[in-house]
Amino acid sequence: MCALAALNVCLWLAVWHFGPVSGIHGGLQLALSGVYVLVCAYRSVLPRVDLERLVVVDTRLSSIFLGRAAATVAEICFAVQLGLLVNQLGVHADMPWVQQAAWVVPMFMVVAQGFCWHSVLTLNHITQAVESMLWAAGFSWMAALLASIALDSSGWVNSLAIFGILCSLAFVAYVLGVDAPMYWRRYRHGRANGQAYMRFDQGARDAWDRRVCSGSWAAWKADALWLTPYFSFGVWVSIAMVCVPGA
């Protein structure tokens, strides 16, 4: 994971120095991607699983609260990148309604952050499942907009729209088939075992201070399924969006 973090930072720096970044659109995408890449590098070096308070390295920098705060900023940046991407493709395809509708995409992800924080502070997995479903809803909306662009465009805009549709649908399938069911199972397991949910103030203190340190694969294998693509493919998509030509 440390090697992956270093690779991703180097890729972003390469795009910054040598990539086709131009105009306000390119500069904004570069800045947003930079935040996302940097936070993902931090979270790759010091991974954590929020509700279980699971960490690999027991240090203050591994604080669940600190990591979740950084992730919130990064995920909002990534969501805005997605909105910008669809907006710009709408400009190239001369579809003003798509340009406006593109901003619904990050709205789903921003609302999802509230549900994520609820789960982190209360230890209730059900709102973590809701967060995942909101991300899936955002990507579904994105796929629908990209489909409209693909039907009314040609050349690289058409190809990129089709690629975006496939990636979006793959993510939605993953959430529905793997991610949301995992959180639902954890919610039901917690209920069956008398899980005590915390108040927000208790959860904040707990998230700041408590860490369960483990390097056991058994403890990490369930979450490795989303951590690995999150810190690899997700970061590469963020960097790639910087290279999409502005209008």
Buried (B, 14 or more C-beta within 10 A) or exposed (E): BEEBBEBBBEBBEEBBEEBEBEEEBBEBBBEBBBBBBBBBBBBBBBBBBBBBBBBBEEEEEBBBBBBBBBBBBBBBBBBBBBBBBBBBBBBBBEBEEBBEBBEBBBBBBBBBBEBBBBBBBBBBBBBBBBBBBBBBBBBBBBBEBBBBBBEBBEEEBBEBBBEBBEBBBBBBEBBEEEBBEBBBEBBEEBEEEEBEEBEEEBBBBBBEEEBEEBEEEEBBEBBBBBBBBBBBEBBBBBBBBBBBBBE
